[in-house]
Amino acid sequence: MTPTTQAGFFALQFITDIIVFFFIMRFALRFAHANTRSSFVYAVARITNPLCTPIARWVPYHPRYDFAALLWAFVLQACYYGLMALLLDKNYAVPGLLVLTFSDILRAFLNLWFLTIIAEAILSFIRPVQYDPNLSFISDINQPILTPIRRLLPHLGGIDLSPLVALFALKMTEILVVGWLVALGSQLV
């Protein structure tokens, strides 16, 4: 494979990952009931609304789950795999492509939570008590993961170990579950 071809494949994957990430972010923000006054939440909604709003009429509505965003993420990721198969002139089995697509969507969620937990930890050192509505979406996204862990861990005064436990659990899930799905999808392809 030539460097130009590799660069083209990288660009295609990068663009797909960014677009899919916005739809995953939209789903996660709605799931977490993020502060809608945040400029970031507003920007994500504005970017994804042109695609999500028209199909939102036909997908089931739930106040906590944005199924339109999830559907778009899945469709775009599946189109990426289909396009790669076409460009590489390979015949892939549909079940394998669907499993690989699902594994990539799950990995995107896990990476989103991993990055936002690290961002929240760094921000807690830089801005320990100050509330910023523009950055509140970070802690909002993390609450569904960190709150159950905080209930289970013993109280250690001012030390919060829940981010460490969450990061460990997220990476273990990525290694075990996503790794297993990728292996399964590769066998089915």
BELKA-V496476 format. One record per run of one state. SS is the DSSP state (@ for helix, = for strand, . for the rest). FROM is the first residue (numbers start at 0). TO is the last residue. Records with the same first field share a line. If there is no record, write none. Layout:
SS=FROM-TO  FROM-TO
This chain:
.=0-1  31-37  56-65  87-92  126-134  152-154  156-157  159-160  188-188
@=2-30  38-55  66-86  93-125  135-151  161-187
==155-155  158-158
